């Protein structure tokens, strides 16, 4: 892997439980593959472009199978820059907490920016074709409660199913989730134990890339 795009969706910096696990992943990856470039994008602290009416008009032009005119292309430039940055990576790491059973809104904004017709997917006679192929993604999350398969709260996890669905839609089906949980529901001792468990899994995952 020559380039990893690290998409961060937490504003907490050094206080982030998610990033403690991600750091273990990145350290292991850099040790195994020192030439891999890490491109870091923090969607929680960086300013993402807002979807304007002209941008949305352009999206419907593309959905209709037509080409953008000059004014639409100009409005589309901020989106294209983020799409090009995303597509320039060989693999992806998403570091995100769970907010209200789902993803933080800045991450949703980023996803809405980059997942565009003709860029990340296209419609064919056989249906939708994802255009982002042969790439791996690791998603590291932290959750206040326990949403593991054996938990009675599993049905409240809208984070993992959504991310698997939306990135699978564009062709990224090799996705590994590392969920540090519960972070709040059972006290600090369990929190620390679960962070260390997640770090160990993150290191093992990085070694497979």
C-alpha positions in Angstrom: 0.0 0.0 0.0 1.5 3.3 -1.1 -1.1 5.7 0.4 -3.7 5.4 3.2 -6.3 8.1 3.6 -7.1 8.5 7.3 -10.6 10.0 7.7 -11.1 11.3 11.2 -14.6 12.2 12.4 -13.9 13.2 16.0 -13.0 16.7 17.2 -11.5 15.5 20.5 -7.9 15.2 19.5 -5.7 13.6 22.2 -8.8 13.0 24.3 -10.4 10.7 21.7 -10.8 7.1 22.7 -11.2 6.3 19.0 -7.9 7.8 18.0 -6.0 5.9 20.8 -6.9 2.8 18.9 -6.2 4.3 15.5 -2.8 5.3 16.6 -1.9 1.7 17.4 -3.1 0.8 13.9 -1.0 3.5 12.3 2.1 2.6 14.3 1.8 -1.0 13.3 1.2 -0.1 9.6 4.2 2.3 9.5 6.4 -0.4 11.1 5.4 -2.9 8.5 5.2 -0.5 5.5 7.4 2.5 6.3 7.0 3.9 2.7 3.2 4.1 3.1 2.1 7.7 3.0 -0.6 8.7 5.5 -3.0 11.4 4.3 -5.0 12.7 7.2 -8.3 14.4 6.8 -10.2 15.5 9.9 -13.8 16.1 8.7 -14.7 17.2 12.2 -12.3 20.1 12.3 -11.5 20.9 8.7 -14.0 23.0 6.8 -15.9 20.9 4.3 -17.7 22.6 1.4 -21.5 23.0 1.8 -23.7 21.5 -0.8 -25.1 24.5 -2.7 -28.0 24.6 -5.1 -25.7 24.7 -8.0 -23.8 21.7 -6.8 -27.0 19.7 -6.3 -28.2 20.8 -9.8 -24.9 19.4 -11.1 -25.5 16.1 -9.4 -28.9 15.7 -11.1 -27.3 16.5 -14.5 -24.8 13.7 -13.9 -27.5 11.3 -12.7 -29.3 12.1 -16.0 -26.3 10.9 -17.9 -25.4 14.4 -19.2 -22.2 16.5 -18.9 -21.8 19.6 -16.7 -21.8 23.0 -18.3 -19.1 25.5 -17.5 -20.9 27.2 -14.6 -21.8 23.8 -13.1 -18.2 22.6 -13.5 -17.0 25.7 -11.5 -19.4 25.0 -8.7 -18.4 21.3 -8.8 -14.7 22.0 -8.3 -14.7 21.7 -4.5 -16.4 18.3 -4.7 -14.0 17.1 -7.3 -11.0 18.0 -5.2 -12.3 15.8 -2.4 -13.2 13.0 -4.8 -9.7 13.1 -6.3 -8.2 13.0 -2.8 -10.3 10.0 -1.9 -9.6 8.1 -5.1 -5.8 8.8 -4.9 -5.6 6.5 -1.9 -4.9 2.7 -2.0 -6.7 2.1 1.3 -8.7 3.8 3.9 -8.9 4.2 7.7 -12.0 5.8 9.2 -11.8 6.8 12.8 -15.3 7.7 14.1 -17.2 7.6 17.4 -20.8 6.5 17.5 -23.2 9.4 17.9 -26.8 8.7 18.6 -26.5 5.2 17.2 -25.0 6.4 13.9 -22.1 8.4 12.5 -21.2 12.0 13.3 -22.8 14.6 11.0 -19.4 15.8 9.5 -18.7 12.3 8.3 -22.1 12.1 6.7 -21.5 15.5 5.0 -18.2 14.1 3.7 -19.8 11.0 2.4 -22.5 13.1 0.7 -19.8 15.1 -1.0 -17.7 12.3 -2.5 -20.2 9.7 -3.4 -21.2 11.0 -6.8 -22.4 9.4 -10.1 -19.7 8.9 -12.8 -17.0 9.3 -10.1 -17.5 6.6 -7.5 -20.4 4.7 -9.1 -22.3 4.5 -12.4 -25.5 3.1 -13.7 -25.3 0.3 -16.3 -27.8 -1.9 -18.1 -27.1 -4.5 -15.3 -27.6 -2.1 -12.5 -25.3 0.0 -10.3 -21.6 -0.5 -10.6 -19.2 0.6 -7.9 -16.0 2.2 -9.3 -13.8 2.0 -6.2 -12.4 -1.5 -6.5 -9.7 -3.6 -5.1 -9.2 -1.4 -2.0 -9.4 -2.2 1.7 -11.0 -0.1 4.4 -10.6 -0.3 8.2 -13.2 1.4 10.4 -12.3 2.1 14.0 -15.1 3.1 16.3 -15.7 3.8 19.9 -19.2 3.5 21.5 -20.5 4.4 24.9 -22.5 1.2 25.2 -22.1 -2.4 24.0 -23.6 -3.0 20.5 -21.8 -6.3 19.9 -23.8 -9.2 18.2 -24.7 -10.8 21.6 -25.9 -7.5 23.1 -29.6 -6.7 23.4 -28.7 -3.3 22.0 -27.3 -4.7 18.7 -30.4 -3.4 16.8 -29.5 0.2 17.8 -26.2 0.0 15.8 -26.9 2.0 12.7 -23.2 2.9 12.3 -21.7 -0.3 11.0 -24.5 -1.3 8.7 -24.7 2.2 7.1 -20.9 2.4 6.5 -20.8 -1.1 5.1 -23.8 -0.3 2.8 -22.6 3.0 1.5 -19.0 2.1 0.8 -20.1 -1.3 -0.5 -22.3 0.6 -2.9 -19.2 2.2 -4.5 -17.2 -1.1 -4.6 -15.4 -1.2 -1.3 -16.5 -4.5 0.2 -13.3 -5.5 2.1 -14.1 -3.6 5.3 -12.9 -4.5 8.8 -14.6 -3.0 11.8 -12.8 -2.6 15.1 -15.3 -1.4 17.8 -14.1 -0.3 21.2 -17.1 -0.8 23.4 -18.5 -0.1 25.9 -16.6 3.1 26.7 -19.0 4.6 29.3 -21.6 2.1 30.4 -19.4 -0.1 32.7 -16.9 2.3 34.2 -13.2 3.3 33.6 -11.7 -0.2 34.2 -13.8 -1.8 31.5 -13.2 1.2 29.3 -9.4 0.8 29.5 -9.6 -3.0 29.1 -11.7 -2.6 25.9 -9.4 0.0 24.5 -6.4 -2.3 25.0 -8.4 -5.1 23.3 -9.2 -2.9 20.4 -5.6 -1.8 20.1 -4.5 -5.4 19.8 -7.0 -6.1 17.1 -5.9 -2.9 15.3 -2.3 -4.0 15.3 -3.2 -7.4 13.9 -5.4 -5.8 11.2 -2.6 -3.4 10.1 -0.2 -6.4 9.8 -2.5 -7.9 7.2 -2.4 -4.9 4.9 
